[in-house]
Amino acid sequence: MKIVLAAAMLMYACTGVFADAVDTQKAFKISGKYIAEESNLNENAESPTSHSGLVDLSTTTIVVTYESTNESGATETAELASGEFVDGNVLLTGEINEPTDIVIEVQIDGNTVLSLPAVLTPGGEEISFALLDFQSFPPDRLAFIGFSPRVKNLEKKFTISGDFSSIDKDLTLANVRVTGWGYDENGKQKAIGSGDMLLKDGQFHFEGEIEETDLVNIYIQGHDPYFRTQTQAVVERGSVISVYSPGSSNQIVATSGSGRHAKLIESWQQSDEYLSTMHEYAVAVREFEARQTEQPLLEIEESANNSESDENETLSSESPELEEVDEGKTEEAKELSSNSKIALVQAEGCEHVVLEDVKHEARDHSGVGNLPRHYFLSQRLAKIESDALEAIASNAENSFDALLAVELGAFNFQSENRKKGLAVYDRLATALDEELVARRVSPSRDSLASYIEVNDNDSSLVPGQKVPNFQHPNLEGEETSLQDILEDKAVVLIDFWASWCAPCIAKFPKMKELYGAYGGEGFEILSNSIDSTQEAWEQASAQHELPWTSVGEIEGWYGATARAYGVQHIPKSYLVDSEGCILQKDIAIEDLEEVLVSRFGSLADAETVE
């Protein structure tokens, strides 16, 4: 579109002065509303001339811009329309000749502070937006009201509409968003997004484009009171997706009735088992919330009694472990809280390690038995989903359907069957187009394989086993190996950390105290930084004045040592003896002192490092 077109557009881009001359087939209309946090979306908000937050309407201008190409072929940003809020409202009208990418901008004193992209269509539906001015949290933003248009090519169009009027929350200023990553016609990754949307009469409508069948996330988030829920959809050209909340549940589901979405998501999400469990989950959440606020449960109990089906009763009777968890730990809780990370067979040379002395890991699940009932119901919902998707991925006749199933979560990192996912990926690598495999199969396969390797290493490195040797430069640039330190020290704490890890740094004062007390008695700390830059490691080490041996792998999560030690979180630590045998793993800093006292005796009066 040439720059000369801008002049024609600007002739009509105003606040309605030339409305009588507008060609309705080319006309556009953009309306905006200023909403302060205390305002109601369905009421006209009176706009103050000054405000304690971001927005001062006396210096605020709404500007609509688009990209144009001048005679020399260069891209320029041109203004299509502009206006100011009057009594909390602004209206921009004019004409355009073709669907056009635009950006709605809030400019204060000539500087753009907020923006919202959209597609403007000649003769299309009016675009309404809101300038949301919050007193504190969340940040101020621009949001569509009810309708977000992002379609220029109708052949690639898909639509997602939602009705959340059944959600029993105040959704006046709730934020709805559709997001995803698709691909353009050249196979390059391209963001799919609706932008922020406010509900209009509890509903929203998004029109987007898709080049190649892919997945999107749909979520709604409220801030007063805070809550968030989401679901996924499979979108392809021509998809029409409807999103709603079943009953009074805060969960949402998406339906289409046809296409790949119906095959890959509705097939299990609309099943009796899933819907009845979702109902149980909703009732359990409301019961929990009522207990938290000490509200009477009569209404909730009546609702549950009136709406529970025979299937729900059967489901409950077959699942006694999901009744009231405070009657005792559930089977799930027992499994989570069991110390599964102590090896039954100790490594050769580590027979002396007393496994009964092993402390609970700092990240154990010993309190999981106290979790509320809805937690375990959410786990059941997740299992119904994963079982269905893994069955589709394994058995689908269409390889692209199998690919979508794994992208939806089949054989993901948390799946007990994740190793089987490698075989599915390998099958897809031979069945799908080479270019598609390079974009959507190989990276995910490599990521899963890497996770499995690291997770297996983490699972195998437990008390009674030996840690692998490693060598990295210290802060002076000298190569330092674990083996060299073990030859001189009786006990070594191998600690993985990074400059950005607040919990790691929070442990330093106590570690310094223990190092000062026991450093001369045969105790050493070997910190290995997994920072991504040498500068970050060096600056953090100097800032925190680490007195012990510090080395830097400086390859982030992907360093060979971090992978060999199963580092999936930090802080992560192993307490080993001079033989390299693991005595404790991920030990809490409070328990470390107890272990050192039992080994070296009490040194309460010893000089410590300040």
Secondary structure as GFF3:
##gff-version 3
##sequence-region A 1 610
A	DSSP	alpha_helix	4	12	.	.	.	ID=ss1
A	DSSP	three_ten_helix	19	21	.	.	.	ID=ss2
A	DSSP	beta_strand	27	36	.	.	.	ID=ss3
A	DSSP	three_ten_helix	57	59	.	.	.	ID=ss4
A	DSSP	beta_strand	60	69	.	.	.	ID=ss5
A	DSSP	beta_strand	75	83	.	.	.	ID=ss6
A	DSSP	beta_strand	89	95	.	.	.	ID=ss7
A	DSSP	beta_strand	100	108	.	.	.	ID=ss8
A	DSSP	beta_strand	111	120	.	.	.	ID=ss9
A	DSSP	beta_strand	127	133	.	.	.	ID=ss10
A	DSSP	beta_strand	141	145	.	.	.	ID=ss11
A	DSSP	beta_strand	147	149	.	.	.	ID=ss12
A	DSSP	three_ten_helix	154	156	.	.	.	ID=ss13
A	DSSP	beta_strand	157	163	.	.	.	ID=ss14
A	DSSP	beta_strand	175	183	.	.	.	ID=ss15
A	DSSP	beta_strand	189	193	.	.	.	ID=ss16
A	DSSP	beta_strand	197	198	.	.	.	ID=ss17
A	DSSP	beta_strand	203	209	.	.	.	ID=ss18
A	DSSP	beta_strand	214	223	.	.	.	ID=ss19
A	DSSP	beta_strand	226	235	.	.	.	ID=ss20
A	DSSP	beta_strand	240	244	.	.	.	ID=ss21
A	DSSP	beta_strand	253	255	.	.	.	ID=ss22
A	DSSP	alpha_helix	259	261	.	.	.	ID=ss23
A	DSSP	pi_helix	262	266	.	.	.	ID=ss24
A	DSSP	alpha_helix	267	269	.	.	.	ID=ss25
A	DSSP	alpha_helix	272	293	.	.	.	ID=ss26
A	DSSP	alpha_helix	298	307	.	.	.	ID=ss27
A	DSSP	alpha_helix	310	317	.	.	.	ID=ss28
A	DSSP	three_ten_helix	320	322	.	.	.	ID=ss29
A	DSSP	three_ten_helix	325	327	.	.	.	ID=ss30
A	DSSP	alpha_helix	331	337	.	.	.	ID=ss31
A	DSSP	three_ten_helix	355	357	.	.	.	ID=ss32
A	DSSP	three_ten_helix	368	370	.	.	.	ID=ss33
A	DSSP	alpha_helix	373	395	.	.	.	ID=ss34
A	DSSP	alpha_helix	399	408	.	.	.	ID=ss35
A	DSSP	alpha_helix	418	431	.	.	.	ID=ss36
A	DSSP	alpha_helix	434	440	.	.	.	ID=ss37
A	DSSP	alpha_helix	442	460	.	.	.	ID=ss38
A	DSSP	beta_strand	471	473	.	.	.	ID=ss39
A	DSSP	beta_strand	479	481	.	.	.	ID=ss40
A	DSSP	alpha_helix	482	488	.	.	.	ID=ss41
A	DSSP	beta_strand	491	497	.	.	.	ID=ss42
A	DSSP	alpha_helix	502	506	.	.	.	ID=ss43
A	DSSP	alpha_helix	508	518	.	.	.	ID=ss44
A	DSSP	three_ten_helix	519	521	.	.	.	ID=ss45
A	DSSP	beta_strand	523	529	.	.	.	ID=ss46
A	DSSP	alpha_helix	534	544	.	.	.	ID=ss47
A	DSSP	beta_strand	549	552	.	.	.	ID=ss48
A	DSSP	three_ten_helix	556	558	.	.	.	ID=ss49
A	DSSP	alpha_helix	560	564	.	.	.	ID=ss50
A	DSSP	beta_strand	572	577	.	.	.	ID=ss51
A	DSSP	beta_strand	582	585	.	.	.	ID=ss52
A	DSSP	alpha_helix	589	600	.	.	.	ID=ss53
###
